Amino acid sequence: MRVSELQSPNCWSVLAQSVQGASHVRRGEPNQDAIDTRQGAGNNPPLIVAVSDGHGSPKSFRSGCGARYAVKAAISECERLFCTGATNLTAIRRIAERQLSNAIVGEWERLVWGDMVDRPFTPRERRHFVAQFGVEAWRALLLEPLVAYGATLLFAFAARQYVVLGQLGDGDIVTVTNEGCAARAFAADPRHFAGETASLCLKDAVKSFNVAFRVLKQEIPALILLSTDGYANSYQDDADFMSVGPDLLAMLREESVESVQRDLASWLSEVSSGGSGDDITLGVLCLLKVQ
């Protein structure tokens, strides 16, 4: 499939890739990011992309699992709230702004509690944790066990008339116009520095959620990019990272979607190796015209 200029959003493409960070490869650690997508039949809307970054810290020793549950919760709740019922844009906006974050956090917590019932913390996990943080820290964890599954979340739900974007924690959602102008969907959160981030595991997770509802009228994005923080952190200059979206859009117009998808893993691995060394996960929604 060869793509060129933007048209009315009735032809959707999605790219998705997650790679193990170079430093994780060296230390024998797993990829703790997760990504999943859903798309309507025949490349039609709605299209959902969800990306999560498990914290990977010793205190969040099940964060890879937490990331998988995060993308599962985002997709299932977007489908439940937007794919059935309300069709009026005002009602849909109200759902997005007032119900969605609560629903996703609640579903994530339900999945995590279910996992803990099925797989209680093991003696091995306890020994490793206590060796690093002590018995009192383990007792504190048992009072707030969701910390073990800590993860961030980015998602995009794209319908014919609107998009809903959501972010909890670090990472980036970047929109690119048809002319190649890139902008972040949400302002930078001052709490995200030195490895600190908002998280699904925190008590104020719902309050930390950013959700944006955008009606697709004149300013239809040609591309929406979602990436875990390992991607932006691999660039010394933020301007260099912000050029990724426009460059990817230009590439999609010159090559096939399948060709770009085929090369994504090697590109992202190279970026991680030369940059942050962290896992990198990238999801891209394209509203492009098929020739």
KOLLO-119504 format. One record per atom (N, C-alpha, C): residue in one letter; atom name; x, y, z. Coordinates in steps of 0.02 Angstrom, whole numbers, plus 50000, padded with zeros to 5 digits. Last residue first. Layout:
BEGIN
  resn  name     xx     yy     zz
     A    CA      X      Y      Z
...
This chain:
BEGIN
  resn  name     xx     yy     zz
     Q     N  49837  50282  49865
     Q    CA  49837  50293  49793
     Q     C  49814  50230  49757
     V     N  49757  50331  50015
     V    CA  49786  50276  49976
     V     C  49782  50292  49902
     K     N  49796  50455  50132
     K    CA  49759  50437  50072
     K     C  49795  50382  50034
     L     N  49796  50438  50310
     L    CA  49828  50451  50247
     L     C  49787  50424  50189
     L     N  49824  50451  50462
     L    CA  49763  50464  50423
     L     C  49786  50486  50354
     C     N  49903  50343  50572
     C    CA  49910  50382  50511
     C     C  49842  50390  50478
     L     N  49975  50318  50727
     L    CA  49912  50319  50690
     L     C  49921  50366  50632
     V     N  50098  50222  50805
     V    CA  50085  50278  50758
     V     C  50017  50267  50726
     G     N  50199  50184  50944
     G    CA  50136  50173  50909
     G     C  50120  50233  50866
     L     N  50343  50115  51012
     L    CA  50315  50167  50969
     L     C  50250  50143  50938
     T     N  50457  50095  51142
     T    CA  50395  50072  51111
     T     C  50364  50130  51074
     I     N  50611  50044  51204
     I    CA  50575  50095  51165
     I     C  50514  50063  51133
     D     N  50710  50023  51350
     D    CA  50661  49997  51304
     D     C  50628  50055  51267
     D     N  50866  50120  51351
     D    CA  50802  50097  51380
     D     C  50760  50061  51327
     G     N  50973  50182  51300
     G    CA  50982  50113  51320
     G     C  50919  50081  51347
     S     N  50971  50313  51253
     S    CA  50953  50300  51322
     S     C  50970  50230  51346
     G     N  51075  50291  51119
     G    CA  51046  50342  51162
     G     C  51035  50318  51233
     G     N  51115  50192  51036
     G    CA  51154  50253  51034
     G     C  51129  50307  51081
     S     N  51019  50095  51068
     S    CA  51091  50079  51076
     S     C  51133  50142  51077
     S     N  50901  50159  51031
     S    CA  50913  50141  51101
     S     C  50986  50130  51113
     V     N  50921  50168  50891
     V    CA  50912  50229  50931
     V     C  50927  50214  51005
     E     N  50927  50032  50857
     E    CA  50985  50075  50845
     E     C  50981  50139  50886
     S     N  50797  49995  50890
     S    CA  50853  49964  50925
     S     C  50917  50005  50917
     L     N  50727  50070  50796
     L    CA  50719  50085  50867
     L     C  50775  50055  50908
     W     N  50770  50009  50675
     W    CA  50780  50081  50688
     W     C  50778  50096  50762
     S     N  50727  49877  50691
     S    CA  50799  49891  50686
     S     C  50814  49964  50698
     A     N  50587  49897  50698
     A    CA  50624  49865  50753
     A     C  50698  49881  50750
     L     N  50551  49957  50573
     L    CA  50545  49993  50637
     L     C  50588  49962  50691
     D     N  50547  49895  50450
     D    CA  50611  49922  50472
     D     C  50610  49952  50543
     R     N  50414  49860  50434
     R    CA  50464  49807  50431
     R     C  50531  49831  50459
     Q     N  50349  49983  50430
     Q    CA  50339  49938  50487
     Q     C  50394  49885  50491
     V     N  50392  50026  50304
     V    CA  50413  50063  50364
     V     C  50405  50019  50426
     S     N  50327  49929  50224
     S    CA  50400  49936  50222
     S     C  50426  49972  50284
     E     N  50192  49951  50252
     E    CA  50222  49887  50268
     E     C  50298  49891  50270
     V     N  50174  50077  50198
     V    CA  50167  50068  50270
     V     C  50201  50004  50292
     S     N  50296  50117  50071
     S    CA  50235  50083  50094
     S     C  50234  50079  50169
     E     N  50359  50286  50048
     E    CA  50365  50213  50049
     E     C  50298  50183  50069
     E     N  50323  50419  50050
     E    CA  50368  50396  49998
     E     C  50369  50320  49992
     R     N  50243  50437  50158
     R    CA  50218  50461  50094
     R     C  50261  50437  50035
     L     N  50322  50390  50260
     L    CA  50261  50353  50244
     L     C  50232  50374  50176
     M     N  50418  50491  50263
     M    CA  50437  50424  50242
     M     C  50376  50383  50222
     A     N  50344  50597  50313
     A    CA  50373  50602  50246
     A     C  50392  50533  50219
     L     N  50316  50544  50441
     L    CA  50261  50560  50395
     L     C  50287  50563  50323
     L     N  50444  50538  50494
     L    CA  50407  50476  50484
     L     C  50349  50487  50435
     D     N  50473  50674  50502
     D    CA  50515  50631  50460
     D     C  50478  50565  50444
     P     N  50374  50717  50594
     P    CA  50374  50741  50524
     P     C  50415  50698  50478
     G     N  50422  50636  50708
     G    CA  50355  50631  50679
     G     C  50352  50655  50608
     V     N  50554  50680  50733
     V    CA  50541  50610  50716
     V     C  50473  50604  50681
     S     N  50573  50806  50779
     S    CA  50576  50798  50706
     S     C  50559  50727  50684
     M     N  50577  50795  50914
     M    CA  50514  50820  50884
     M     C  50515  50816  50808
     F     N  50710  50756  50934
     F    CA  50656  50708  50944
     F     C  50592  50731  50910
     D     N  50771  50878  50904
     D    CA  50787  50819  50863
     D     C  50733  50766  50871
     A     N  50723  50958  51005
     A    CA  50704  50974  50936
     A     C  50718  50915  50890
     D     N  50786  50909  51116
     D    CA  50715  50894  51107
     D     C  50692  50908  51036
     D     N  50942  50831  51104
     D    CA  50905  50893  51093
     D     C  50832  50875  51081
     Q     N  50986  50704  51122
     Q    CA  51016  50756  51163
     Q     C  50974  50820  51161
     Y     N  50881  50563  51130
     Y    CA  50903  50621  51092
     Y     C  50930  50674  51140
     S     N  50829  50468  51210
     S    CA  50886  50448  51169
     S     C  50914  50505  51128
     N     N  50715  50513  51268
     N    CA  50776  50517  51308
     N     C  50838  50495  51269
     A     N  50618  50480  51173
     A    CA  50640  50550  51179
     A     C  50705  50556  51217
     Y     N  50619  50336  51202
     Y    CA  50631  50365  51135
     Y     C  50657  50436  51141
     G     N  50590  50310  51333
     G    CA  50655  50288  51308
     G     C  50671  50316  51240
     D     N  50460  50344  51358
     D    CA  50510  50396  51367
     D     C  50580  50375  51344
     T     N  50356  50282  51222
     T    CA  50381  50281  51290
     T     C  50442  50327  51296
     S     N  50247  50368  51109
     S    CA  50310  50334  51123
     S     C  50326  50336  51197
     L     N  50142  50398  50975
     L    CA  50143  50384  51046
     L     C  50207  50345  51061
     L     N  50087  50511  50854
     L    CA  50142  50467  50876
     L     C  50139  50460  50951
     I     N  49983  50535  50722
     I    CA  49986  50540  50795
     I     C  50037  50488  50817
     L     N  49962  50626  50571
     L    CA  49997  50573  50607
     L     C  49993  50588  50682
     A     N  49885  50725  50524
     A    CA  49905  50674  50476
     A     C  49937  50614  50511
     P     N  49744  50790  50609
     P    CA  49814  50770  50610
     P     C  49829  50717  50557
     I     N  49644  50915  50546
     I    CA  49647  50843  50554
     I     C  49721  50823  50556
     E     N  49572  51051  50562
     E    CA  49640  51030  50582
     E     C  49640  50955  50597
     Q     N  49435  51054  50530
     Q    CA  49484  51079  50483
     Q     C  49554  51052  50499
     K     N  49391  50924  50621
     K    CA  49359  50969  50573
     K     C  49412  50991  50523
     L     N  49371  50815  50738
     L    CA  49409  50819  50676
     L     C  49371  50861  50626
     V     N  49380  50863  50906
     V    CA  49337  50851  50849
     V     C  49378  50861  50785
     R     N  49460  50792  51041
     R    CA  49467  50837  50984
     R     C  49421  50817  50928
     F     N  49496  50781  51208
     F    CA  49446  50764  51158
     F     C  49450  50815  51102
     A     N  49619  50722  51318
     A    CA  49599  50774  51271
     A     C  49550  50745  51221
     V     N  49675  50696  51482
     V    CA  49632  50671  51428
     V     C  49612  50730  51384
     N     N  49791  50648  51601
     N    CA  49774  50700  51553
     N     C  49734  50668  51497
     F     N  49791  50595  51769
     F    CA  49775  50579  51699
     F     C  49762  50643  51660
     S     N  49801  50621  51902
     S    CA  49860  50634  51862
     S     C  49849  50621  51788
     K     N  49683  50580  51958
     K    CA  49696  50652  51956
     K     C  49755  50669  51912
     V     N  49703  50441  51950
     V    CA  49650  50472  51910
     V     C  49662  50547  51904
     A     N  49809  50421  52044
     A    CA  49818  50407  51973
     A     C  49766  50443  51930
     D     N  49832  50436  52180
     D    CA  49803  50493  52143
     D     C  49808  50483  52068
     K     N  49897  50321  52219
     K    CA  49828  50332  52242
     K     C  49794  50388  52204
     L     N  49986  50235  52087
     L    CA  49980  50285  52140
     L     C  49907  50299  52157
     C     N  49995  50153  51977
     C    CA  49996  50121  52043
     C     C  49985  50170  52100
     L     N  50004  50227  51863
     L    CA  49940  50194  51877
     L     C  49938  50166  51948
     S     N  50099  50376  51895
     S    CA  50093  50305  51881
     S     C  50023  50280  51897
     A     N  50220  50505  51862
     A    CA  50154  50484  51884
     A     C  50143  50412  51861
     T     N  50396  50486  51895
     T    CA  50339  50493  51850
     T     C  50275  50477  51886
     E     N  50574  50507  51896
     E    CA  50510  50507  51931
     E     C  50453  50518  51882
     G     N  50692  50523  51827
     G    CA  50664  50456  51831
     G     C  50598  50452  51868
     A     N  50714  50660  51829
     A    CA  50759  50616  51866
     A     C  50728  50547  51877
     F     N  50541  50705  51813
     F    CA  50612  50720  51807
     F     C  50651  50670  51849
     H     N  50390  50752  51811
     H    CA  50426  50700  51775
     H     C  50499  50722  51765
     R     N  50325  50858  51866
     R    CA  50342  50803  51912
     R     C  50385  50749  51878
     P     N  50290  50944  51765
     P    CA  50352  50959  51803
     P     C  50372  50904  51851
     D     N  50240  50883  51612
     D    CA  50224  50880  51684
     D     C  50287  50891  51723
     A     N  50217  50976  51464
     A    CA  50261  50935  51505
     A     C  50240  50939  51578
     A     N  50054  50972  51388
     A    CA  50111  51008  51415
     A     C  50152  50962  51460
     F     N  50005  50861  51258
     F    CA  49998  50886  51326
     F     C  50062  50921  51347
     A     N  50040  50836  51127
     A    CA  49969  50841  51143
     A     C  49958  50871  51212
     R     N  50169  50926  51046
     R    CA  50148  50879  51097
     R     C  50074  50890  51114
     A     N  50182  50944  50870
     A    CA  50169  50973  50935
     A     C  50150  50918  50984
     A     N  50243  50981  50705
     A    CA  50236  50934  50761
     A     C  50224  50972  50827
     C     N  50199  51000  50539
     C    CA  50212  51035  50602
     C     C  50195  50989  50661
     G     N  50170  50950  50412
     G    CA  50229  50927  50446
     G     C  50247  50964  50509
     E     N  50051  50978  50352
     E    CA  50109  51017  50329
     E     C  50174  50998  50364
     N     N  49964  50900  50422
     N    CA  49976  50882  50352
     N     C  50037  50918  50324
     T     N  50038  50888  50587
     T    CA  49990  50913  50538
     T     C  50009  50889  50468
     V     N  50057  50775  50716
     V    CA  50090  50806  50659
     V     C  50038  50826  50608
     T     N  50070  50755  50893
     T    CA  50029  50759  50833
     T     C  50067  50796  50778
     V     N  50133  50647  51014
     V    CA  50149  50702  50968
     V     C  50102  50699  50908
     I     N  50153  50599  51173
     I    CA  50104  50596  51119
     I     C  50115  50658  51077
     D     N  50276  50518  51271
     D    CA  50257  50573  51228
     D     C  50200  50554  51181
     G     N  50329  50492  51444
     G    CA  50318  50471  51375
     G     C  50291  50530  51335
     D     N  50255  50482  51611
     D    CA  50300  50509  51560
     D     C  50289  50473  51493
     G     N  50080  50487  51663
     G    CA  50151  50475  51671
     G     C  50192  50500  51613
     L     N  49954  50462  51557
     L    CA  49968  50459  51629
     L     C  50041  50441  51636
     Q     N  49852  50522  51429
     Q    CA  49919  50511  51453
     Q     C  49921  50512  51529
     G     N  49750  50512  51282
     G    CA  49758  50508  51354
     G     C  49830  50493  51374
     L     N  49635  50572  51161
     L    CA  49704  50558  51180
     L     C  49710  50557  51256
     V     N  49517  50543  51042
     V    CA  49526  50550  51114
     V     C  49598  50528  51129
     V     N  49448  50620  50897
     V    CA  49500  50579  50929
     V     C  49499  50593  51003
     Y     N  49310  50615  50778
     Y    CA  49346  50641  50837
     Y     C  49403  50594  50855
     Q     N  49246  50558  50672
     Q    CA  49233  50628  50686
     Q     C  49275  50657  50742
     R     N  49290  50425  50663
     R    CA  49284  50466  50602
     R     C  49280  50540  50617
     A     N  49410  50401  50797
     A    CA  49349  50386  50762
     A     C  49345  50430  50700
     A     N  49539  50343  50894
     A    CA  49524  50384  50835
     A     C  49461  50358  50801
     F     N  49619  50351  51041
     F    CA  49559  50322  51011
     F     C  49539  50368  50955
     A     N  49774  50322  51115
     A    CA  49737  50363  51067
     A     C  49679  50322  51040
     F     N  49875  50328  51264
     F    CA  49829  50295  51218
     F     C  49797  50347  51171
     L     N  49994  50282  51386
     L    CA  49976  50328  51332
     L     C  49926  50292  51288
     L     N  50048  50256  51552
     L    CA  50000  50239  51498
     L     C  49992  50297  51450
     T     N  50161  50171  51668
     T    CA  50130  50230  51637
     T     C  50081  50208  51583
     A     N  50161  50066  51814
     A    CA  50170  50077  51743
     A     C  50137  50143  51722
     G     N  50188  49949  51946
     G    CA  50185  50018  51923
     G     C  50201  50026  51849
     Y     N  50173  49835  52020
     Y    CA  50151  49832  51951
     Y     C  50154  49900  51916
     A     N  50207  49865  52149
     A    CA  50247  49813  52115
     A     C  50232  49810  52041
     V     N  50107  49949  52190
     V    CA  50172  49978  52172
     V     C  50215  49928  52134
     L     N  50004  49874  52236
     L    CA  50000  49896  52166
     L     C  50066  49925  52142
     P     N  50019  49853  52373
     P    CA  50051  49806  52326
     P     C  50047  49826  52253
     E     N  50028  49924  52503
     E    CA  50014  49956  52439
     E     C  50045  49913  52383
     L     N  50057  49835  52603
     L    CA  50001  49880  52615
     L     C  49981  49917  52550
     L     N  50169  49775  52553
     L    CA  50110  49733  52562
     L     C  50048  49775  52576
     L     N  50260  49880  52564
     L    CA  50237  49860  52498
     L     C  50173  49818  52503
     A     N  50283  49880  52701
     A    CA  50250  49938  52670
     A     C  50222  49920  52602
     R     N  50352  49760  52711
     R    CA  50287  49768  52746
     R     C  50248  49826  52717
     W     N  50466  49797  52639
     W    CA  50422  49743  52614
     W     C  50353  49748  52647
     A     N  50518  49894  52722
     A    CA  50496  49914  52656
     A     C  50450  49860  52626
     E     N  50554  49813  52830
     E    CA  50502  49864  52839
     E     C  50475  49888  52772
     V     N  50657  49733  52777
     V    CA  50593  49703  52796
     V     C  50538  49755  52802
     G     N  50749  49802  52635
     G    CA  50736  49786  52705
     G     C  50665  49761  52718
     F     N  50794  49825  52506
     F    CA  50759  49879  52541
     F     C  50743  49864  52614
     Q     N  50868  49715  52457
     Q    CA  50883  49783  52434
     Q     C  50854  49836  52479
     A     N  50820  49602  52521
     A    CA  50892  49611  52517
     A     C  50911  49682  52497
     V     N  50683  49614  52499
     V    CA  50709  49627  52566
     V     C  50784  49638  52565
     F     N  50679  49577  52361
     F    CA  50656  49643  52383
     F     C  50687  49660  52451
     H     N  50726  49446  52361
     H    CA  50760  49497  52322
     H     C  50742  49567  52346
     R     N  50630  49385  52447
     R    CA  50701  49385  52464
     R     C  50739  49440  52427
     R     N  50510  49405  52374
     R    CA  50519  49434  52440
     R     C  50593  49438  52458
     E     N  50533  49329  52260
     E    CA  50522  49401  52254
     E     C  50533  49436  52320
     R     N  50542  49203  52324
     R    CA  50600  49230  52287
     R     C  50593  49305  52279
     P     N  50413  49184  52374
     P    CA  50470  49190  52420
     P     C  50531  49220  52386
     T     N  50300  49289  52275
     T    CA  50336  49227  52289
     T     C  50390  49237  52341
     F     N  50137  49353  52284
     F    CA  50209  49366  52284
     F     C  50246  49304  52309
     P     N  50014  49251  52199
     P    CA  50038  49289  52257
     P     C  50114  49301  52252
     R     N  49928  49239  52071
     R    CA  50000  49231  52079
     R     C  50024  49274  52138
     D     N  49791  49259  52085
     D    CA  49815  49200  52048
     D     C  49889  49186  52061
     V     N  49793  49378  52157
     V    CA  49757  49320  52184
     V     C  49782  49256  52151
     M     N  49864  49458  52071
     M    CA  49893  49444  52136
     M     C  49858  49385  52171
     D     N  49776  49465  51964
     D    CA  49840  49433  51954
     D     C  49871  49414  52021
     G     N  49672  49538  52023
     G    CA  49660  49470  52000
     G     C  49725  49431  51990
     W     N  49737  49660  52040
     W    CA  49716  49622  52099
     W     C  49702  49549  52081
     V     N  49754  49692  51903
     V    CA  49812  49680  51946
     V     C  49793  49641  52008
     L     N  49622  49707  51859
     L    CA  49665  49657  51828
     L     C  49725  49641  51872
     R     N  49581  49814  51941
     R    CA  49546  49750  51943
     R     C  49589  49694  51915
     E     N  49668  49915  51899
     E    CA  49672  49890  51968
     E     C  49637  49822  51974
     W     N  49620  49931  51768
     W    CA  49689  49910  51780
     W     C  49696  49881  51850
     E     N  49490  49976  51795
     E    CA  49500  49912  51761
     E     C  49571  49887  51770
     G     N  49518  50100  51858
     G    CA  49481  50048  51893
     G     C  49490  49979  51862
     V     N  49584  50168  51755
     V    CA  49620  50153  51817
     V     C  49585  50097  51855
     I     N  49477  50172  51662
     I    CA  49539  50139  51645
     I     C  49578  50120  51708
     A     N  49376  50245  51731
     A    CA  49363  50177  51706
     A     C  49427  50139  51692
     N     N  49438  50367  51758
     N    CA  49415  50324  51813
     N     C  49406  50252  51790
     S     N  49454  50411  51625
     S    CA  49513  50398  51668
     S     C  49495  50354  51727
     L     N  49317  50420  51578
     L    CA  49367  50375  51548
     L     C  49425  50360  51595
     Q     N  49227  50514  51631
     Q    CA  49222  50443  51650
     Q     C  49283  50401  51631
     R     N  49249  50646  51590
     R    CA  49225  50633  51658
     R     C  49227  50560  51679
     E     N  49296  50655  51459
     E    CA  49325  50699  51509
     E     C  49305  50681  51580
     A     N  49225  50557  51388
     A    CA  49298  50559  51385
     A     C  49327  50598  51443
     I     N  49092  50593  51415
     I    CA  49118  50527  51436
     I     C  49194  50528  51439
     R     N  49089  50718  51354
     R    CA  49077  50713  51426
     R     C  49103  50646  51453
     R     N  49110  50682  51221
     R    CA  49158  50724  51255
     R     C  49151  50718  51331
     I     N  48990  50613  51199
     I    CA  49054  50576  51196
     I     C  49109  50616  51231
     A     N  48897  50716  51208
     A    CA  48895  50661  51257
     A     C  48960  50623  51258
     T     N  48938  50791  51098
     T    CA  48938  50821  51164
     T     C  48938  50768  51218
     L     N  48919  50702  50992
     L    CA  48986  50723  51009
     L     C  48990  50755  51078
     N     N  48816  50560  51001
     N    CA  48818  50633  51003
     N     C  48887  50655  51028
     T     N  48819  50428  51028
     T    CA  48845  50448  50962
     T     C  48849  50524  50957
     A     N  48827  50309  51159
     A    CA  48823  50378  51137
     A     C  48854  50390  51069
     G     N  48834  50138  51123
     G    CA  48797  50191  51159
     G     C  48801  50258  51124
     T     N  49000  50084  51093
     T    CA  48930  50068  51103
     T     C  48896  50127  51137
     C     N  49125  50134  51086
     C    CA  49102  50094  51029
     C     C  49030  50071  51037
     F     N  49158  50202  51203
     F    CA  49150  50239  51141
     F     C  49121  50200  51083
     L     N  49163  50113  51313
     L    CA  49133  50179  51321
     L     C  49117  50215  51256
     R     N  49223  49994  51266
     R    CA  49160  49992  51303
     R     C  49125  50060  51304
     E     N  49341  50039  51205
     E    CA  49290  50003  51166
     E     C  49223  50005  51202
     C     N  49403  50096  51317
     C    CA  49387  50138  51259
     C     C  49333  50104  51216
     E     N  49417  49980  51394
     E    CA  49373  50033  51418
     E     C  49357  50083  51363
     S     N  49506  49902  51317
     S    CA  49440  49876  51334
     S     C  49392  49930  51356
     I     N  49619  49987  51307
     I    CA  49582  49967  51247
     I     C  49513  49942  51265
     A     N  49658  50003  51442
     A    CA  49643  50061  51400
     A     C  49600  50041  51340
     A     N  49681  49870  51484
     A    CA  49628  49910  51516
     A     C  49609  49969  51472
     K     N  49790  49835  51402
     K    CA  49728  49796  51399
     K     C  49670  49836  51427
     V     N  49886  49924  51445
     V    CA  49861  49930  51376
     V     C  49796  49891  51368
     A     N  49897  49877  51580
     A    CA  49880  49947  51565
     A     C  49852  49954  51494
     Y     N  49940  49746  51573
     Y    CA  49872  49759  51598
     Y     C  49850  49830  51582
     R     N  50070  49771  51530
     R    CA  50023  49732  51488
     R     C  49951  49743  51509
     A     N  50118  49840  51641
     A    CA  50114  49874  51576
     A     C  50066  49837  51530
     G     N  50117  49740  51739
     G    CA  50075  49800  51747
     G     C  50066  49838  51682
     C     N  50215  49657  51687
     C    CA  50147  49633  51690
     C     C  50098  49691  51697
     G     N  50321  49743  51710
     G    CA  50308  49719  51643
     G     C  50237  49693  51637
     S     N  50320  49758  51849
     S    CA  50296  49813  51808
     S     C  50285  49793  51735
     R     N  50353  49685  51960
     R    CA  50306  49656  51913
     R     C  50280  49707  51864
     F     N  50436  49765  52035
     F    CA  50466  49705  52006
     F     C  50417  49667  51961
     S     N  50460  49899  52085
     S    CA  50405  49882  52038
     S     C  50425  49819  51999
     K     N  50576  49907  52155
     K    CA  50514  49907  52193
     K     C  50454  49890  52150
     P     N  50672  49910  52052
     P    CA  50669  49852  52096
     P     C  50604  49849  52137
     S     N  50590  49973  51902
     S    CA  50630  49982  51962
     S     C  50625  49921  52006
     G     N  50505  49963  51794
     G    CA  50568  49926  51791
     G     C  50613  49935  51852
     H     N  50385  50024  51755
     H    CA  50438  50064  51785
     H     C  50506  50028  51786
     G     N  50321  49996  51592
     G    CA  50330  49972  51660
     G     C  50391  50004  51691
     D     N  50235  50092  51487
     D    CA  50304  50083  51508
     D     C  50304  50060  51580
     S     N  50120  50070  51351
     S    CA  50135  50076  51423
     S     C  50208  50060  51436
     V     N  49998  50117  51234
     V    CA  50068  50105  51247
     V     C  50081  50115  51322
     A     N  49871  50087  51117
     A    CA  49889  50098  51186
     A     C  49960  50076  51198
     V     N  49759  50136  50993
     V    CA  49828  50118  51007
     V     C  49843  50135  51080
     I     N  49620  50106  50893
     I    CA  49644  50118  50961
     I     C  49716  50094  50965
     L     N  49503  50164  50779
     L    CA  49570  50137  50786
     L     C  49594  50156  50856
     P     N  49336  50130  50717
     P    CA  49386  50163  50760
     P     C  49452  50126  50761
     P     N  49391  50162  50546
     P    CA  49387  50180  50616
     P     C  49335  50135  50651
     N     N  49453  50029  50437
     N    CA  49408  50084  50453
     N     C  49412  50101  50527
     N     N  49518  49920  50384
     N    CA  49557  49980  50399
     N     C  49513  50041  50413
     G     N  49421  49818  50384
     G    CA  49438  49852  50322
     G     C  49476  49916  50332
     A     N  49354  49844  50548
     A    CA  49361  49802  50488
     A     C  49378  49845  50427
     G     N  49452  49943  50664
     G    CA  49390  49921  50633
     G     C  49404  49881  50570
     Q     N  49579  49890  50778
     Q    CA  49558  49928  50719
     Q     C  49495  49899  50690
     R     N  49689  49904  50915
     R    CA  49627  49878  50889
     R     C  49606  49921  50830
     T     N  49847  49862  50993
     T    CA  49805  49902  50948
     T     C  49740  49866  50934
     D     N  49976  49880  51117
     D    CA  49923  49842  51085
     D     C  49881  49890  51043
     I     N  50128  49863  51208
     I    CA  50088  49899  51159
     I     C  50034  49853  51132
     A     N  50244  49888  51343
     A    CA  50190  49849  51311
     A     C  50154  49894  51261
     D     N  50405  49866  51424
     D    CA  50354  49905  51390
     D     C  50300  49859  51364
     Q     N  50506  49789  51470
     Q    CA  50451  49800  51516
     Q     C  50400  49850  51489
     N     N  50605  49662  51412
     N    CA  50571  49723  51391
     N     C  50510  49732  51435
     P     N  50712  49592  51542
     P    CA  50661  49589  51489
     P     C  50638  49659  51469
     E     N  50892  49589  51558
     E    CA  50826  49608  51584
     E     C  50775  49609  51528
     G     N  51027  49570  51535
     G    CA  50983  49512  51534
     G     C  50914  49526  51562
     R     N  51107  49677  51521
     R    CA  51097  49652  51590
     R     C  51051  49591  51592
     R     N  51103  49699  51383
     R    CA  51168  49686  51415
     R     C  51159  49655  51485
     V     N  50967  49725  51366
     V    CA  50997  49667  51333
     V     C  51062  49649  51368
     H     N  50956  49843  51436
     H    CA  50920  49784  51461
     H     C  50948  49721  51430
     S     N  51028  49927  51355
     S    CA  51054  49914  51421
     S     C  51019  49853  51452
     A     N  50945  49928  51242
     A    CA  51013  49902  51236
     A     C  51042  49885  51305
     G     N  50775  49872  51266
     G    CA  50828  49922  51269
     G     C  50897  49891  51269
     Q     N  50673  49789  51151
     Q    CA  50710  49785  51214
     Q     C  50767  49834  51213
     V     N  50540  49873  51067
     V    CA  50606  49839  51067
     V     C  50636  49841  51136
     S     N  50388  49874  50981
     S    CA  50421  49880  51046
     S     C  50486  49841  51043
     Q     N  50275  49951  50868
     Q    CA  50336  49912  50879
     Q     C  50363  49926  50949
     A     N  50158  49987  50743
     A    CA  50170  49972  50814
     A     C  50232  49930  50821
     L     N  50054  50087  50642
     L    CA  50119  50054  50651
     L     C  50130  50044  50725
     V     N  49907  50096  50546
     V    CA  49938  50096  50613
     V     C  50005  50060  50609
     S     N  49792  50192  50449
     S    CA  49847  50145  50454
     S     C  49877  50150  50524
     W     N  49634  50222  50376
     W    CA  49678  50225  50434
     W     C  49733  50173  50429
     C     N  49527  50317  50294
     C    CA  49576  50266  50280
     C     C  49630  50271  50334
     N     N  49451  50420  50330
     N    CA  49416  50357  50320
     N     C  49463  50302  50298
     P     N  49464  50569  50361
     P    CA  49491  50512  50398
     P     C  49450  50449  50390
     S     N  49497  50647  50203
     S    CA  49449  50636  50257
     S     C  49467  50571  50292
     Q     N  49675  50638  50174
     Q    CA  49606  50650  50152
     Q     C  49562  50645  50214
     L     N  49844  50680  50143
     L    CA  49789  50669  50190
     L     C  49722  50678  50155
     E     N  49944  50603  50011
     E    CA  49916  50658  50050
     E     C  49857  50637  50093
     S     N  49995  50440  50012
     S    CA  50017  50508  49997
     S     C  49980  50557  50041
     V     N  50054  50271  50011
     V    CA  50013  50324  50038
     V     C  50041  50392  50019
     R     N  50035  50106  49953
     R    CA  50072  50169  49949
     R     C  50027  50226  49970
     M     N  50043  49940  50000
     M    CA  50000  50000  50000
     M     C  50044  50062  50000
